[in-house]
Amino acid sequence: MGVVDIQGKLRLALGSVKDHASIGKAMIMYDGFSSIEIAVLKATAHNNDTNSIHDRHMHEILFLVSNSGPGSIPFLAEKLSRRLHKTKDRLVALKALVLIHRLLRGGNRRFEQELCRARFSGHLQIGTRFGSDRFLHKYASYLEERMNWVINQAGRLEPIVSNKGLIEFRRYDEKCVDMVFRTLPKCQVLLDRVLDCDINVVLPCNNNNNEQYGFMTRVAAMSNTLRESFQVYTTFAEGVAVLVNMLFDLTESARGLACDILRKASIQSRKLHDLYQNCKKIVEINSKNLEFPCVEIISMDHIMALDQCLRNDGRMISKAPSSCDRISEVEKVAKAGKRKSYNKNSSSNVEEKKMDMNLTPSAFLSWTLETKISKDFVKVMRVY
């Protein structure tokens, strides 16, 4: 243990010398943007992991960029990329990633858009040389995907979507289709990146010195990621509710895609619930005053039942004259089916209770028995 401590102190001292040398070089070769480079070096310095990326470093960089001439943001992006790829210290690499994340969150809309353009133009490259470091690799992957999102005027994250490849639909306006077939899949991709950031890797491990570095910086990175995931989950839940509501009115080609989205949503809701519960148990993350949402777990049995309805009774739904007539007819069939169910044996009763439990309306997704979807489902289950 003593040898490891000595080696760590030597690396820290050597890194500090390199930082001072780089800062001195930038001051000598002043080119108008050198102050930005110096600020980046100070924010990602080789020092003890105590305060992570301090707010003053982020605000200083944003101030310098806003008061510099054209080309300051591409210059900043290149210096961040250079710092990230040239360092041999994983803590410095992690600080560079956290700094990029903080700048994305702290800058104004113009700065955010320009930084995203710098990534698409190649000035900003987020990949790291530490492929064996799980958290660094997964966090970098999250930031790569995060670059496809922007903060709107309401302060919420929204994905950058294309207008190409519109799914055919019936009776639903453009806003609903955008939510279901463009925004919702984007939410699922970003949530996958959040789930990849395993909370167990954030925690210090006494048996593995390679994962002892940068605990507070990892906590800061995870906290920022969680904050953004809360907003994404809200959009995700809204999208699932819209999709369930329009499911039976979609064309055949769109229904298959919709069921795939719902199946993935069921898996993600369970994993996201578990992730949030685990994060709540960590004192350092709880101290960040995070407002964890209540994740509604989507039943896979419900999704499979809806899928079966769509496969086996699509003709019945497509021939229905109107939603009101269909609901009225299904009410009668549902009542008749309910009276008949009392004559079944005990095993059938158990199965019926299980199905009713799966169809219990979710307060979050508004799956009530009065909705057209549940009525169609009751009718189909009565027929089969």
SEGUVEX-564723 format. One record per residue (C-alpha): residue in three letters; x, y, z. Coordinates in steps of 0.25 Angstrom, whole numbers, plus 5000, padded with zeros to 4 digits. Example, Ala and Ser with C-alpha at 12.3 -4.5 7.8 and 13.67 -1.06 7.14 Angstrom:
2
(atom 'ala', (5049, 4982, 5031))
(atom 'ser', (5055, 4996, 5029))
END
This chain:
384
(atom 'met', (5000, 5000, 5000))
(atom 'gly', (5011, 5009, 5003))
(atom 'val', (5018, 5007, 4990))
(atom 'val', (5005, 5010, 4983))
(atom 'asp', (5003, 5023, 4990))
(atom 'ile', (5017, 5027, 4987))
(atom 'gln', (5015, 5024, 4972))
(atom 'gly', (5002, 5032, 4972))
(atom 'lys', (5009, 5044, 4979))
(atom 'leu', (5020, 5044, 4968))
(atom 'arg', (5009, 5043, 4957))
(atom 'leu', (5002, 5055, 4963))
(atom 'ala', (5015, 5063, 4964))
(atom 'leu', (5019, 5060, 4950))
(atom 'gly', (5005, 5063, 4945))
(atom 'ser', (5006, 5077, 4952))
(atom 'val', (5019, 5080, 4946))
(atom 'lys', (5014, 5077, 4932))
(atom 'asp', (5001, 5086, 4935))
(atom 'his', (5010, 5098, 4939))
(atom 'ala', (5019, 5096, 4927))
(atom 'ser', (5007, 5095, 4917))
(atom 'ile', (5001, 5108, 4924))
(atom 'gly', (5014, 5115, 4923))
(atom 'lys', (5015, 5111, 4908))
(atom 'ala', (5001, 5116, 4905))
(atom 'met', (5005, 5129, 4912))
(atom 'ile', (5017, 5131, 4904))
(atom 'met', (5011, 5127, 4890))
(atom 'tyr', (4999, 5137, 4892))
(atom 'asp', (4990, 5137, 4880))
(atom 'gly', (4977, 5143, 4885))
(atom 'phe', (4971, 5130, 4890))
(atom 'ser', (4982, 5126, 4899))
(atom 'ser', (4973, 5130, 4911))
(atom 'ile', (4963, 5119, 4907))
(atom 'glu', (4974, 5108, 4907))
(atom 'ile', (4979, 5112, 4920))
(atom 'ala', (4965, 5112, 4926))
(atom 'val', (4964, 5098, 4921))
(atom 'leu', (4977, 5093, 4926))
(atom 'lys', (4973, 5099, 4940))
(atom 'ala', (4960, 5092, 4940))
(atom 'thr', (4966, 5079, 4937))
(atom 'ala', (4978, 5080, 4945))
(atom 'his', (4986, 5068, 4951))
(atom 'asn', (4982, 5070, 4966))
(atom 'asn', (4975, 5063, 4977))
(atom 'asp', (4960, 5059, 4974))
(atom 'thr', (4953, 5069, 4984))
(atom 'asn', (4944, 5079, 4977))
(atom 'ser', (4943, 5072, 4963))
(atom 'ile', (4940, 5083, 4953))
(atom 'his', (4938, 5096, 4960))
(atom 'asp', (4927, 5105, 4955))
(atom 'arg', (4937, 5116, 4954))
(atom 'his', (4945, 5109, 4943))
(atom 'met', (4932, 5106, 4935))
(atom 'his', (4928, 5121, 4936))
(atom 'glu', (4942, 5126, 4933))
(atom 'ile', (4942, 5118, 4920))
(atom 'leu', (4928, 5122, 4916))
(atom 'phe', (4932, 5137, 4919))
(atom 'leu', (4945, 5136, 4911))
(atom 'val', (4938, 5129, 4899))
(atom 'ser', (4926, 5139, 4899))
(atom 'asn', (4936, 5151, 4899))
(atom 'ser', (4946, 5145, 4888))
(atom 'gly', (4945, 5146, 4873))
(atom 'pro', (4939, 5136, 4863))
(atom 'gly', (4945, 5123, 4864))
(atom 'ser', (4946, 5122, 4879))
(atom 'ile', (4937, 5111, 4881))
(atom 'pro', (4944, 5102, 4870))
(atom 'phe', (4957, 5106, 4877))
(atom 'leu', (4951, 5102, 4891))
(atom 'ala', (4946, 5088, 4885))
(atom 'glu', (4960, 5085, 4879))
(atom 'lys', (4967, 5088, 4892))
(atom 'leu', (4957, 5079, 4900))
(atom 'ser', (4959, 5068, 4890))
(atom 'arg', (4974, 5070, 4891))
(atom 'arg', (4974, 5069, 4906))
(atom 'leu', (4965, 5057, 4906))
(atom 'his', (4973, 5049, 4896))
(atom 'lys', (4987, 5053, 4900))
(atom 'thr', (4986, 5051, 4915))
(atom 'lys', (4991, 5038, 4921))
(atom 'asp', (4984, 5041, 4934))
(atom 'arg', (4970, 5035, 4935))
(atom 'leu', (4966, 5046, 4945))
(atom 'val', (4969, 5057, 4935))
(atom 'ala', (4962, 5050, 4924))
(atom 'leu', (4950, 5049, 4933))
(atom 'lys', (4951, 5063, 4937))
(atom 'ala', (4951, 5067, 4922))
(atom 'leu', (4938, 5059, 4920))
(atom 'val', (4931, 5065, 4932))
(atom 'leu', (4936, 5079, 4927))
(atom 'ile', (4930, 5076, 4913))
(atom 'his', (4917, 5072, 4920))
(atom 'arg', (4916, 5084, 4929))
(atom 'leu', (4919, 5093, 4917))
(atom 'leu', (4907, 5087, 4910))
(atom 'arg', (4898, 5089, 4922))
(atom 'gly', (4903, 5103, 4926))
(atom 'gly', (4905, 5110, 4913))
(atom 'asn', (4894, 5118, 4905))
(atom 'arg', (4886, 5112, 4894))
(atom 'arg', (4896, 5118, 4883))
(atom 'phe', (4908, 5112, 4891))
(atom 'glu', (4901, 5098, 4892))
(atom 'gln', (4898, 5098, 4877))
(atom 'glu', (4912, 5103, 4873))
(atom 'leu', (4918, 5092, 4882))
(atom 'cys', (4910, 5082, 4875))
(atom 'arg', (4914, 5087, 4862))
(atom 'ala', (4928, 5086, 4866))
(atom 'arg', (4926, 5071, 4869))
(atom 'phe', (4920, 5068, 4855))
(atom 'ser', (4931, 5076, 4848))
(atom 'gly', (4941, 5068, 4855))
(atom 'his', (4947, 5079, 4864))
(atom 'leu', (4942, 5072, 4877))
(atom 'gln', (4945, 5057, 4878))
(atom 'ile', (4940, 5051, 4891))
(atom 'gly', (4946, 5037, 4891))
(atom 'thr', (4956, 5033, 4901))
(atom 'arg', (4969, 5025, 4900))
(atom 'phe', (4965, 5017, 4913))
(atom 'gly', (4956, 5007, 4907))
(atom 'ser', (4958, 4997, 4918))
(atom 'asp', (4952, 5007, 4928))
(atom 'arg', (4938, 5004, 4928))
(atom 'phe', (4932, 5016, 4934))
(atom 'leu', (4941, 5026, 4925))
(atom 'his', (4936, 5018, 4913))
(atom 'lys', (4922, 5018, 4916))
(atom 'tyr', (4921, 5032, 4921))
(atom 'ala', (4928, 5036, 4908))
(atom 'ser', (4918, 5028, 4900))
(atom 'tyr', (4907, 5035, 4908))
(atom 'leu', (4913, 5049, 4904))
(atom 'glu', (4914, 5045, 4889))
(atom 'glu', (4899, 5042, 4889))
(atom 'arg', (4896, 5054, 4898))
(atom 'met', (4902, 5063, 4886))
(atom 'asn', (4889, 5059, 4879))
(atom 'trp', (4881, 5067, 4889))
(atom 'val', (4879, 5081, 4892))
(atom 'ile', (4872, 5089, 4903))
(atom 'asn', (4860, 5096, 4898))
(atom 'gln', (4854, 5110, 4903))
(atom 'ala', (4846, 5103, 4914))
(atom 'gly', (4859, 5097, 4919))
(atom 'arg', (4856, 5083, 4916))
(atom 'leu', (4865, 5074, 4907))
(atom 'glu', (4859, 5070, 4894))
(atom 'pro', (4866, 5062, 4883))
(atom 'ile', (4870, 5067, 4869))
(atom 'val', (4861, 5060, 4860))
(atom 'ser', (4860, 5058, 4845))
(atom 'asn', (4848, 5060, 4836))
(atom 'lys', (4851, 5048, 4828))
(atom 'gly', (4845, 5034, 4828))
(atom 'leu', (4831, 5038, 4833))
(atom 'ile', (4823, 5026, 4838))
(atom 'glu', (4809, 5025, 4831))
(atom 'phe', (4798, 5027, 4841))
(atom 'arg', (4783, 5030, 4842))
(atom 'arg', (4775, 5042, 4848))
(atom 'tyr', (4787, 5046, 4857))
(atom 'asp', (4794, 5059, 4855))
(atom 'glu', (4808, 5062, 4853))
(atom 'lys', (4811, 5065, 4867))
(atom 'cys', (4807, 5051, 4872))
(atom 'val', (4815, 5044, 4861))
(atom 'asp', (4827, 5052, 4865))
(atom 'met', (4826, 5048, 4879))
(atom 'val', (4824, 5033, 4876))
(atom 'phe', (4833, 5030, 4864))
(atom 'arg', (4843, 5041, 4865))
(atom 'thr', (4845, 5046, 4880))
(atom 'leu', (4842, 5033, 4887))
(atom 'pro', (4852, 5024, 4880))
(atom 'lys', (4863, 5036, 4883))
(atom 'cys', (4859, 5035, 4898))
(atom 'gln', (4861, 5020, 4898))
(atom 'val', (4875, 5021, 4892))
(atom 'leu', (4879, 5032, 4902))
(atom 'leu', (4873, 5024, 4914))
(atom 'asp', (4881, 5012, 4909))
(atom 'arg', (4894, 5020, 4910))
(atom 'val', (4889, 5025, 4924))
(atom 'leu', (4887, 5010, 4928))
(atom 'asp', (4901, 5006, 4923))
(atom 'cys', (4907, 5015, 4934))
(atom 'asp', (4907, 5005, 4944))
(atom 'ile', (4906, 5011, 4958))
(atom 'asn', (4914, 5000, 4964))
(atom 'val', (4926, 5005, 4956))
(atom 'val', (4924, 5019, 4962))
(atom 'leu', (4926, 5014, 4976))
(atom 'pro', (4941, 5012, 4981))
(atom 'cys', (4946, 4998, 4981))
(atom 'asn', (4956, 4994, 4992))
(atom 'asn', (4960, 4982, 4984))
(atom 'asn', (4964, 4989, 4971))
(atom 'asn', (4973, 5001, 4972))
(atom 'asn', (4970, 5004, 4957))
(atom 'glu', (4956, 5009, 4961))
(atom 'gln', (4960, 5017, 4973))
(atom 'tyr', (4963, 5029, 4965))
(atom 'gly', (4953, 5041, 4964))
(atom 'phe', (4942, 5037, 4973))
(atom 'met', (4936, 5051, 4975))
(atom 'thr', (4938, 5054, 4960))
(atom 'arg', (4931, 5041, 4956))
(atom 'val', (4920, 5045, 4966))
(atom 'ala', (4919, 5058, 4959))
(atom 'ala', (4918, 5052, 4945))
(atom 'met', (4907, 5042, 4950))
(atom 'ser', (4899, 5053, 4957))
(atom 'asn', (4899, 5061, 4944))
(atom 'thr', (4895, 5049, 4936))
(atom 'leu', (4884, 5046, 4945))
(atom 'arg', (4878, 5060, 4945))
(atom 'glu', (4877, 5059, 4930))
(atom 'ser', (4871, 5045, 4930))
(atom 'phe', (4860, 5050, 4939))
(atom 'gln', (4856, 5060, 4928))
(atom 'val', (4857, 5049, 4917))
(atom 'tyr', (4849, 5039, 4925))
(atom 'thr', (4838, 5050, 4926))
(atom 'thr', (4838, 5051, 4911))
(atom 'phe', (4839, 5036, 4910))
(atom 'ala', (4827, 5033, 4919))
(atom 'glu', (4819, 5043, 4911))
(atom 'gly', (4822, 5037, 4898))
(atom 'val', (4818, 5023, 4903))
(atom 'ala', (4805, 5028, 4907))
(atom 'val', (4803, 5035, 4894))
(atom 'leu', (4807, 5022, 4887))
(atom 'val', (4798, 5013, 4895))
(atom 'asn', (4786, 5022, 4892))
(atom 'met', (4788, 5022, 4877))
(atom 'leu', (4793, 5008, 4876))
(atom 'phe', (4780, 5002, 4870))
(atom 'asp', (4778, 5013, 4860))
(atom 'leu', (4792, 5011, 4854))
(atom 'thr', (4794, 5004, 4840))
(atom 'glu', (4799, 4990, 4840))
(atom 'ser', (4813, 4994, 4836))
(atom 'ala', (4814, 5004, 4848))
(atom 'arg', (4808, 4994, 4858))
(atom 'gly', (4820, 4985, 4858))
(atom 'leu', (4829, 4996, 4861))
(atom 'ala', (4820, 5001, 4872))
(atom 'cys', (4820, 4988, 4879))
(atom 'asp', (4836, 4987, 4878))
(atom 'ile', (4836, 5001, 4884))
(atom 'leu', (4827, 4996, 4895))
(atom 'arg', (4835, 4983, 4898))
(atom 'lys', (4847, 4991, 4899))
(atom 'ala', (4840, 5001, 4908))
(atom 'ser', (4836, 4990, 4918))
(atom 'ile', (4850, 4986, 4919))
(atom 'gln', (4856, 5000, 4921))
(atom 'ser', (4845, 5004, 4931))
(atom 'arg', (4849, 4992, 4940))
(atom 'lys', (4864, 4995, 4939))
(atom 'leu', (4862, 5010, 4941))
(atom 'his', (4854, 5008, 4954))
(atom 'asp', (4865, 4999, 4959))
(atom 'leu', (4876, 5009, 4956))
(atom 'tyr', (4869, 5020, 4963))
(atom 'gln', (4867, 5012, 4975))
(atom 'asn', (4881, 5008, 4976))
(atom 'cys', (4886, 5023, 4974))
(atom 'lys', (4877, 5027, 4985))
(atom 'lys', (4885, 5018, 4995))
(atom 'ile', (4898, 5026, 4992))
(atom 'val', (4900, 5037, 5001))
(atom 'glu', (4909, 5045, 4992))
(atom 'ile', (4899, 5045, 4981))
(atom 'asn', (4887, 5048, 4990))
(atom 'ser', (4895, 5060, 4995))
(atom 'lys', (4893, 5066, 4981))
(atom 'asn', (4878, 5069, 4984))
(atom 'leu', (4874, 5061, 4972))
(atom 'glu', (4858, 5059, 4971))
(atom 'phe', (4857, 5045, 4966))
(atom 'pro', (4844, 5042, 4958))
(atom 'cys', (4834, 5031, 4961))
(atom 'val', (4837, 5021, 4950))
(atom 'glu', (4825, 5014, 4946))
(atom 'ile', (4829, 4999, 4942))
(atom 'ile', (4822, 4995, 4929))
(atom 'ser', (4817, 4981, 4930))
(atom 'met', (4823, 4972, 4919))
(atom 'asp', (4810, 4963, 4920))
(atom 'his', (4802, 4975, 4916))
(atom 'ile', (4811, 4978, 4905))
(atom 'met', (4810, 4963, 4900))
(atom 'ala', (4795, 4963, 4901))
(atom 'leu', (4794, 4976, 4893))
(atom 'asp', (4803, 4970, 4883))
(atom 'gln', (4794, 4957, 4882))
(atom 'cys', (4782, 4966, 4880))
(atom 'leu', (4788, 4973, 4869))
(atom 'arg', (4793, 4961, 4862))
(atom 'asn', (4780, 4953, 4863))
(atom 'asp', (4769, 4963, 4863))
(atom 'gly', (4774, 4974, 4854))
(atom 'arg', (4762, 4972, 4844))
(atom 'met', (4752, 4974, 4855))
(atom 'ile', (4758, 4987, 4859))
(atom 'ser', (4760, 4992, 4844))
(atom 'lys', (4745, 4990, 4841))
(atom 'ala', (4740, 4997, 4853))
(atom 'pro', (4731, 5009, 4848))
(atom 'ser', (4735, 5018, 4859))
(atom 'ser', (4742, 5019, 4873))
(atom 'cys', (4729, 5023, 4880))
(atom 'asp', (4721, 5011, 4874))
(atom 'arg', (4733, 5002, 4876))
(atom 'ile', (4733, 5006, 4891))
(atom 'ser', (4718, 5004, 4893))
(atom 'glu', (4719, 4990, 4887))
(atom 'val', (4731, 4986, 4895))
(atom 'glu', (4724, 4990, 4908))
(atom 'lys', (4713, 4980, 4905))
(atom 'val', (4722, 4969, 4901))
(atom 'ala', (4731, 4972, 4914))
(atom 'lys', (4719, 4971, 4923))
(atom 'ala', (4714, 4958, 4917))
(atom 'gly', (4728, 4952, 4918))
(atom 'lys', (4729, 4956, 4932))
(atom 'arg', (4716, 4949, 4936))
(atom 'lys', (4721, 4937, 4928))
(atom 'ser', (4734, 4937, 4936))
(atom 'tyr', (4727, 4932, 4949))
(atom 'asn', (4724, 4919, 4943))
(atom 'lys', (4739, 4915, 4941))
(atom 'asn', (4747, 4906, 4949))
(atom 'ser', (4757, 4911, 4960))
(atom 'ser', (4769, 4911, 4951))
(atom 'ser', (4762, 4919, 4941))
(atom 'asn', (4758, 4929, 4951))
(atom 'val', (4773, 4930, 4955))
(atom 'glu', (4777, 4933, 4941))
(atom 'glu', (4766, 4943, 4940))
(atom 'lys', (4771, 4950, 4952))
(atom 'lys', (4785, 4950, 4947))
(atom 'met', (4780, 4956, 4934))
(atom 'asp', (4772, 4967, 4941))
(atom 'met', (4784, 4971, 4949))
(atom 'asn', (4792, 4972, 4937))
(atom 'leu', (4781, 4981, 4931))
(atom 'thr', (4780, 4990, 4943))
(atom 'pro', (4781, 5004, 4939))
(atom 'ser', (4794, 5011, 4942))
(atom 'ala', (4792, 5025, 4948))
(atom 'phe', (4804, 5030, 4940))
(atom 'leu', (4800, 5025, 4926))
(atom 'ser', (4785, 5027, 4928))
(atom 'trp', (4782, 5013, 4924))
(atom 'thr', (4767, 5013, 4929))
(atom 'leu', (4756, 5004, 4926))
(atom 'glu', (4748, 5015, 4919))
(atom 'thr', (4759, 5017, 4908))
(atom 'lys', (4757, 5012, 4894))
(atom 'ile', (4770, 5003, 4896))
(atom 'ser', (4765, 4995, 4908))
(atom 'lys', (4751, 4993, 4902))
(atom 'asp', (4757, 4987, 4889))
(atom 'phe', (4766, 4978, 4898))
(atom 'val', (4754, 4973, 4906))
(atom 'lys', (4746, 4970, 4893))
(atom 'val', (4758, 4963, 4887))
(atom 'met', (4760, 4954, 4900))
(atom 'arg', (4745, 4951, 4900))
(atom 'val', (4746, 4946, 4886))
(atom 'tyr', (4758, 4937, 4888))
END
